[in-house]
Amino acid sequence: MRGRIRDRAPRAEGRAMKLRLRACSLLLLCCALLVARAAIGKKIPPSAPLDLNTATAAQLAQVPGIGAATARAIVQFREKSGPFERVEDLLAIRGVSARKLEQIRPYVSVSKPGPRKPSSSRGSEILNAAIESNGPA
């Protein structure tokens, strides 16, 4: 009788070891899935500040604190109102509060807008000619 018990002891240890190994593998898999899930939801901020006057909505959406809707609103505001003169101009956009602006500020900048090109309309030409003919004031 004792011989049979001794023969089964190594088998039982082997089974227990396999169960522990499977449990550890399952635990490791669960941890990896949790880390991957957390990484998917995080935004990767830009390495250099984005210029509000040239950035696309997709680029702006990568900034922490700016979602897709706010990014589209920034681009639409820029197209409608002209280039941003300073970062604080974002406060004019619905959904951008002072608190959100402080969160966004490290990731955005505003380039100095270049001189505006004169309009090619006939009215502008007449106005420019009238100003030039009067000389400096």
C-alpha positions in Angstrom: 0.0 0.0 0.0 2.8 2.4 0.8 4.4 1.9 -2.5 1.3 3.1 -4.3 1.1 6.3 -2.3 4.8 7.0 -3.0 4.2 6.5 -6.7 1.3 9.0 -6.8 3.1 11.7 -4.9 5.3 12.9 -7.8 2.3 13.0 -10.1 0.3 15.1 -7.6 3.2 17.6 -7.3 3.5 17.7 -11.1 -0.2 18.5 -11.4 0.0 21.2 -8.7 2.9 22.8 -10.5 1.0 22.8 -13.8 -2.0 24.5 -12.1 0.3 27.1 -10.5 1.9 27.8 -13.9 -1.4 28.2 -15.6 -2.6 30.5 -12.8 0.5 32.6 -13.2 0.1 32.7 -17.0 -3.5 33.8 -16.7 -2.6 36.5 -14.2 0.2 37.8 -16.5 -2.3 37.9 -19.4 -4.8 39.9 -17.3 -2.2 42.4 -16.3 -1.0 42.8 -19.9 -4.6 43.4 -21.0 -5.2 46.1 -18.3 -2.0 47.9 -19.3 -2.9 47.8 -23.0 -6.5 49.1 -22.3 -5.1 52.0 -20.2 -2.6 52.8 -23.0 -5.2 52.9 -25.7 -7.3 55.6 -23.9 -4.3 57.9 -23.4 -3.4 60.7 -25.7 0.2 61.2 -26.7 0.9 64.9 -26.4 2.9 66.6 -29.2 6.6 66.8 -28.7 6.6 70.5 -29.6 3.8 73.1 -29.1 1.3 73.2 -32.0 0.7 76.4 -33.8 -2.9 77.3 -33.5 -2.8 79.0 -36.9 -1.6 76.0 -38.8 -2.6 72.9 -36.9 -5.2 70.6 -38.3 -8.2 69.3 -36.2 -6.6 65.9 -36.1 -3.3 67.3 -34.6 -5.2 69.5 -32.1 -7.3 66.5 -31.0 -4.0 64.9 -29.7 -3.5 67.7 -27.2 -4.6 66.7 -23.7 -7.8 68.6 -22.9 -8.9 69.0 -26.5 -11.4 66.5 -27.8 -12.5 66.1 -31.4 -15.4 68.5 -31.1 -13.2 71.3 -29.6 -10.5 70.7 -32.2 -13.0 71.2 -35.0 -14.4 74.3 -33.2 -10.8 75.8 -33.1 -10.3 75.2 -36.8 -13.7 76.6 -37.7 -13.1 79.7 -35.5 -9.8 80.3 -37.2 -11.3 79.9 -40.6 -14.1 82.3 -39.8 -12.3 84.9 -37.6 -8.8 84.8 -39.0 -5.6 83.8 -37.4 -5.2 83.7 -33.6 -3.1 86.5 -32.2 -2.5 84.9 -28.8 -3.3 81.7 -27.0 -5.9 83.4 -24.8 -8.1 83.9 -27.9 -9.1 80.3 -27.4 -11.4 81.6 -24.6 -13.7 82.9 -27.3 -14.5 79.3 -28.3 -17.4 77.6 -26.7 -16.2 74.8 -24.4 -12.8 76.4 -23.6 -12.8 77.7 -20.1 -9.9 79.4 -18.2 -9.2 76.0 -16.5 -9.1 74.2 -19.8 -6.9 76.9 -21.3 -4.3 76.4 -18.6 -4.3 72.6 -19.3 -3.9 73.3 -23.0 -1.4 76.1 -22.8 1.9 74.0 -22.7 0.9 72.3 -25.9 -0.1 75.2 -28.1 1.5 78.4 -29.4 0.6 81.2 -31.8 2.9 82.3 -34.6 3.1 85.9 -35.5 0.7 86.4 -38.5 2.5 87.8 -41.5 1.4 91.0 -43.2 -2.0 90.6 -44.8 -2.1 90.6 -48.5 -4.1 93.5 -49.9 -7.3 92.5 -51.5 -7.3 92.4 -55.3 -10.7 94.0 -55.4 -11.1 97.3 -57.3 -12.3 99.1 -54.2 -9.1 98.3 -52.3 -7.0 99.6 -55.3 -8.9 102.9 -55.2 -8.6 103.3 -51.5 -4.8 102.5 -51.6 -4.3 105.1 -54.4 -6.2 107.7 -52.4 -4.1 107.1 -49.3 -0.9 107.3 -51.3 -1.9 110.5 -53.1 -2.6 112.3 -49.9 0.8 111.6 -48.5 1.7 111.1 -44.9 -0.5 112.8 -42.4 
